[in-house]
Amino acid sequence: MTNHEVPDVTALRTADLMDLPPTIGVELAGRAFGIGRDNAYKLARAGEFPCKVIRAGRKYRVITADLQRVLNVTPASSDQSAAA
């Protein structure tokens, strides 16, 4: 996956989640949770997004490590999904 902000696939695989940069956009993080774009931004603005979100100027960024923690995605689970 070369473009982390807009992958070609609708669903994110465990391997995709492990390959993300340190922070990602709210839209992509929302997809990992099955949340649509508008609802993801609404939750981020309200401080109710399911994982850590930081504000960088006018943008919201999701901390990838926290996203992985909340989704229980670890390097071990990535290895298991690759074997399946």
Phi, psi and omega in degrees: 000112184269325180255103186290340184278327183222076177296156182287336184270150179286311181268144177265129177276164178304317180298323177297317180295327180284341185264008184281155175289174184303326174228152179223167179288158181297324181298314180293318178298320177300320178299323179298329179268355184078027181254134178290165184304306184299316180292324179299314179293322178299315178296319180297315179298325182276356183073025183243014179296147186295350177216178186297126177236135175244155178255127178239095186068237178267358183261152173253136178234139179260135178284114185301318181300323179287322175302313180296321179297312182297322180275000181057044178258119181233165176304325179295318180290331176293318178297320181293321181288330178290328180284336183284000000 
